[in-house]
């Protein structure tokens, strides 16, 4: 056994001062054990040899892309309704093209939820308005989204195979 500062008999310098390229690599043979053969049993259990279960995914199901498109559309709708709520709270200029576009696009989606409560807006003063109908619409469309996703998930059971 050599220690850090013991001189190497091949060199007249201590170990610290030896050339760096003097390295020894020892490769060992790798032993791979083969699993022991398992005798077939009379059981009807569908388990791989050795009691392991490995699931191999079969890929996306037939309704996977439909769920992604529905998620995208409802996500865009939720963002637009949230922008409508914020713009009304911040008293945005309704003659602005972008603000007018957001109000016009979201109105058909907010209209079915108006009148659920006795009041549709809350005006704390200063021209700021909280559109309660838009808040209810945001919650309502989120619930409709969850219902549609649940139905699509039922029809899109991913099949897996046991190896």
C-alpha positions as CSV (number, residue, x, y, z in Angstrom):
1,X,0.0,0.0,0.0
2,X,1.4,3.4,-0.9
3,X,0.6,6.5,1.0
4,X,0.3,10.0,-0.4
5,X,3.9,11.1,0.2
6,X,5.7,7.7,-0.1
7,X,8.1,7.7,-3.0
8,X,7.4,5.4,-5.9
9,X,10.3,3.1,-6.6
10,X,10.1,3.9,-10.3
11,X,10.6,7.6,-9.7
12,X,13.0,9.5,-7.5
13,X,10.2,12.0,-6.7
14,X,7.4,11.8,-4.2
15,X,3.9,10.7,-5.3
16,X,2.7,14.3,-5.3
17,X,5.2,15.3,-8.0
18,X,4.7,12.4,-10.4
19,X,3.6,13.0,-14.0
20,X,-0.1,13.1,-14.4
21,X,-0.3,10.7,-17.4
22,X,0.9,7.8,-15.3
23,X,-2.4,6.1,-14.7
24,X,-3.4,2.5,-14.4
25,X,-6.8,1.3,-15.5
26,X,-7.9,-2.1,-14.4
27,X,-11.0,-3.5,-16.1
28,X,-12.9,-6.2,-14.4
29,X,-15.1,-8.7,-16.1
30,X,-18.7,-8.0,-15.5
31,X,-20.8,-10.9,-14.2
32,X,-24.4,-11.0,-15.3
33,X,-26.7,-13.4,-13.5
34,X,-29.4,-15.1,-15.5
35,X,-32.7,-15.3,-13.7
36,X,-33.6,-18.8,-12.5
37,X,-36.1,-20.6,-14.6
38,X,-39.6,-20.7,-13.1
39,X,-41.7,-23.8,-13.5
40,X,-45.1,-23.2,-15.0
41,X,-47.8,-23.2,-12.4
42,X,-51.3,-24.4,-12.7
43,X,-52.6,-21.0,-11.6
44,X,-54.6,-18.8,-14.1
45,X,-53.0,-15.6,-12.8
46,X,-51.5,-13.4,-15.6
47,X,-48.2,-12.5,-14.0
48,X,-44.8,-12.6,-15.7
49,X,-42.1,-15.0,-14.5
50,X,-40.6,-14.1,-11.2
51,X,-43.8,-12.3,-10.0
52,X,-42.9,-9.0,-11.7
53,X,-45.6,-6.9,-13.4
54,X,-44.5,-4.5,-16.1
55,X,-47.0,-2.4,-18.0
56,X,-46.3,-1.3,-21.5
57,X,-48.2,1.8,-22.6
58,X,-50.0,1.4,-25.9
59,X,-49.8,5.1,-26.8
60,X,-52.4,7.8,-26.7
61,X,-56.0,6.7,-27.0
62,X,-58.4,7.7,-29.7
63,X,-59.8,10.7,-27.8
64,X,-56.5,12.0,-26.5
65,X,-56.3,14.7,-29.2
66,X,-60.0,15.6,-28.7
67,X,-59.3,16.3,-25.0
68,X,-56.3,18.4,-25.9
69,X,-58.4,20.5,-28.3
70,X,-61.2,20.9,-25.8
71,X,-58.7,22.0,-23.1
72,X,-57.2,24.6,-25.4
73,X,-60.6,26.0,-26.4
74,X,-61.8,26.2,-22.8
75,X,-58.5,27.7,-21.7
76,X,-58.8,30.5,-24.2
77,X,-62.4,31.1,-23.2
78,X,-61.4,31.2,-19.5
79,X,-58.6,33.7,-20.2
80,X,-60.9,36.0,-22.2
81,X,-63.6,36.0,-19.5
82,X,-61.0,36.7,-16.8
83,X,-59.7,39.6,-19.0
84,X,-63.2,40.9,-19.3
85,X,-63.6,40.9,-15.5
86,X,-60.3,42.7,-15.0
87,X,-61.0,45.3,-17.7
88,X,-64.3,46.1,-16.1
89,X,-62.8,46.4,-12.7
90,X,-60.0,48.7,-14.0
91,X,-62.5,50.9,-16.0
92,X,-60.9,50.2,-19.4
93,X,-61.8,52.5,-22.3
94,X,-64.5,50.7,-24.2
95,X,-63.7,52.6,-27.4
96,X,-60.3,50.9,-27.5
97,X,-60.3,48.2,-30.2
98,X,-58.8,45.4,-28.0
99,X,-61.1,46.1,-25.1
100,X,-64.1,46.2,-27.5
101,X,-63.0,42.9,-29.1
102,X,-62.8,41.2,-25.7
103,X,-66.2,42.4,-24.6
104,X,-67.8,41.4,-27.9
105,X,-66.2,37.9,-28.0
106,X,-67.1,37.1,-24.4
107,X,-70.6,38.5,-24.3
108,X,-72.2,35.4,-26.0
109,X,-70.5,33.2,-23.4
110,X,-71.5,35.4,-20.4
111,X,-75.1,36.1,-21.5
112,X,-76.5,32.6,-20.6
113,X,-75.3,33.1,-17.0
114,X,-76.9,36.6,-16.5
115,X,-79.9,36.8,-14.3
116,X,-79.0,33.9,-12.1
117,X,-78.8,36.3,-9.2
118,X,-80.9,39.4,-8.6
119,X,-77.9,41.6,-9.4
120,X,-75.5,41.3,-12.4
121,X,-73.0,43.9,-11.5
122,X,-71.5,45.4,-8.3
123,X,-70.4,49.0,-8.6
124,X,-68.3,50.1,-5.6
125,X,-67.8,53.6,-7.0
126,X,-65.4,55.4,-9.2
127,X,-66.8,53.8,-12.4
128,X,-65.3,50.4,-11.5
129,X,-67.7,47.5,-12.0
130,X,-67.5,43.9,-10.8
131,X,-69.4,41.8,-13.4
132,X,-71.1,39.1,-11.3
133,X,-72.5,37.5,-14.5
134,X,-69.0,37.1,-15.9
135,X,-67.8,35.5,-12.6
136,X,-70.7,33.1,-12.6
137,X,-69.9,32.4,-16.3
138,X,-66.3,31.7,-15.5
139,X,-67.3,29.1,-12.8
140,X,-70.1,27.7,-15.0
141,X,-67.8,27.2,-18.0
142,X,-65.2,25.6,-15.8
143,X,-67.7,23.1,-14.5
144,X,-68.9,22.4,-18.1
145,X,-65.3,21.8,-19.1
146,X,-64.7,19.4,-16.2
147,X,-67.9,17.5,-17.2
148,X,-66.8,17.2,-20.9
149,X,-63.3,16.1,-19.9
150,X,-64.8,13.4,-17.6
151,X,-67.0,12.1,-20.4
152,X,-64.1,12.1,-22.9
153,X,-61.9,10.3,-20.3
154,X,-64.5,7.5,-19.9
155,X,-64.5,6.9,-23.6
156,X,-60.7,7.0,-23.8
157,X,-59.5,4.3,-21.6
158,X,-55.9,3.6,-22.4
159,X,-55.2,0.0,-22.9
160,X,-52.1,-1.5,-21.3
161,X,-50.6,-4.9,-21.8
162,X,-49.0,-7.0,-19.0
163,X,-45.6,-8.4,-19.9
